[in-house]
Every structure is written in structure tokens, then in C-alpha cells.
């Protein structure tokens, strides 16, 4: 197979200046849209035509130096599996930022720490974390001139999407279930968020004057040790299961069905995230549907507010409705 060859050199602003018959400085002023210049429209058109003819693209570093911005937004993800709802979140944020002229870059730091943090290499305009940054990370960002940092935009008590566990409890309560259990993930990477969801479900149960739910960790091997768990749930009157997500709900339901139990007659189960698995599983899984579009818009708008000083657009709640809602299906005896 014949190999292709690359051009000997990249087209430069000097080439564009020569083609347009103007100075190198004029090319820079026009292509960087420098404010305060009095360059005629005819000259500007000539520069743009020359740049297009030669296929000139300004180097990102030079553009950033001229404008003071790289137009990069870095989203730092925790070291946990990127589930369905998070993928929606990222995709929508990327679209909104692209429309504003910014590129979204995702980065996941690892515990080994053998590589340099990506913010040290890319000079982003802002770094946003889905989990709190460590003091060392904040110090690194400051030392490398990151101008804006949002550490854990969902850290507030009422962050968008935080109502999911309470809605799970409310749904089961409305179906007549008065004794609940919580099936959470045993994945150590999800320990923080799983603990947070469990605590929110417990808090809501107590607000409804329900007994405090027991919390059980569930992993892929749940089917091999589920019988004692089911027996304990039966003996204590548990009839409703709040699952960390749809995968955990499917593990619990699959084990129950193989053990000869019935869903939802013996146990009603509600998942979280409303992933494709929820509607494909048999019986289908009632779940909490997160509004990924609204959450993605919120992240993008927070970043643009900080970088450009633009006011936040109208409330995402007003634009998109609730951030989370119940998608009712067979696992809680309600058909969507």
C-alpha cells in the first residue's frame, strides 16, 4: 500500500499576508477580530478570501495568546463507570458549548497519578469537576494559570438530580409499600455517590414516618447469596426495594425471579437513571428518568457564566421541566 506524504510545511499568516497584499499584523487583527481596529471591510474580505484559498487555520496556541482564551472547557470526571445518564449529560453539554464556540474536553484522573493532569497541558478556560477537587489539584490548576474552576457544581444539598432517591421512595410509598430496603452498588468506585443516594432515600423514608430502610450492597454475584437476603426482607416485612440504578435493580429482580419469587407481588423494585435496560428487562423496570438535556445545559451555562460573565439563561426548570421524574413500569405493578 502506497503511503501518503504530508505537506512540507503548514500555511502561515505570512503566506496569507503575501496573498492578500497586506501586513502580517493586519492578518492577525482581522482573523483574531481584534477590537479597536479601523481596517476597511474590503481589506477584511481580502484577508478572509486569502486565508480560505490557502486553507489557513490559525494555530490554537496563537489564537489563545491573542484572545486570552483557549475556548476549551474541561470536565473532570470521577473514576467511576460512565453510565447512561452521564453520557447524556456530557453529550448535551458538548452541543451547547459548541454553539457558543467552545470545545468540551473530558478527563478522568487516576489514583496512580503517573501522568500530568490534562489541565497542565491544554490551558483550558475553565475546569469543572463532577466531584470535589483535592487541595493538590486546586493548587496545580492555580500554578498553571487556569483562570476559572468550578469544583463539584452538584455539591449543594439540592443539586439538580438529587431528588431522584426521594422520588423513588415517594413512588413506592404511593403504591402502598411501608417497609423498604435499599439495594446499593458494591463497586468501590461508586462508594461516594451510592452512599449519598442511600442517605437521601433514608432521609425521605424518615420524613414519611417509615421504618429506616436497611442498606444492602449488591454485586454481580448477588444471585449466589441472595436467598438469606430475601428471607430477611420477607421476615421484616420489606415489600419495596430502592435500587441504586437500573443495573442493580436488574440484578435484584433477576435473582428474585430465579429464586421463585414474583415481581412486583413479593418485591416491588424501582431503579434509577432510566437506562435502555429498564424498558428491555422483563418485567420492565420502573426507574427515575433524569433530564440529561437540562443537566447538560446547566453545566454549559455555568461554565459560560464564569468564563464570559454572561448571565445564566432562564431557569432550566422553567425551560425543561423537572430534572427527574418517575418512568413507571411493571416492576412496581404500574404499566407506563
Beta strands, then each sheet from edge to edge (+ up, - down):
strand 1: 72-76
strand 2: 103-107
strand 3: 126-129
strand 4: 148-151
strand 5: 180-185
strand 6: 214-218
strand 7: 240-243
strand 8: 268-270
strand 9: 287-290
strand 10: 324-327
sheet 1: 2+ 1+ 3+ 4+
sheet 2: 6+ 5+ 7+ 8+
sheet 3: 9+ 10-
end
